[in-house]
């Protein structure tokens, strides 16, 4: 994502922005691993395309669910 924008003269994207989260719905284990290496596992959230598609296990379900819980924490939403 950031490389594509950079190659086309687009704006800089801060991949380390702690307020940015990335949904993993529709992506398989290889894409999720690539994103985890690029932005960090704590920035990925467990998404779903149910009922259209069943999720594919990635081996990172616990980390993805924990990040989603952090993102949706009541204290964070109230801010």
C-alpha positions, -999 to 999 in steps of 0.1 A, spaced: 0 0 0 26 26 10 50 15 -17 23 20 -44 14 54 -31 51 64 -29 57 52 -65 29 74 -78 38 105 -58 11 101 -33 12 111 4 34 95 29 17 69 50 28 63 86 27 25 89 36 28 126 5 50 134 -9 33 166 -44 45 156 -43 26 123 -56 -9 122 -59 -33 92 -88 -57 87 -77 -92 77 -110 -104 62 -106 -122 28 -69 -126 33 -51 -159 38 -21 -168 60 5 -155 35 -10 -121 32 -16 -118 69 20 -127 76 32 -102 51 11 -74 67 23 -85 102 59 -81 91 52 -47 75 30 -30 101 32 -53 132 8 -79 144 -8 -56 170 -21 -34 142 -40 -63 125 -76 -71 135 -96 -103 129 -121 -96 102 -148 -118 87 -167 -120 54 -192 -144 69 -217 -155 57 -202 -152 22 -168 -168 30 -156 -188 60 -124 -175 75 -92 -193 67 -71 -201 98 -39 -180 98 -23 -192 131 -26 -157 144 -62 -157 156 -55 -150 192 -33 -119 183 -59 -107 158 -87 -110 182 -67 -93 210 -60 -63 187 -97 -61 178 -106 -61 215 -81 -33 222 -95 -13 193 -131 -17 205 -125 -13 242 -151 10 258 -125 34 272 -110 39 238 -144 44 221 -154 70 247 -123 91 239 
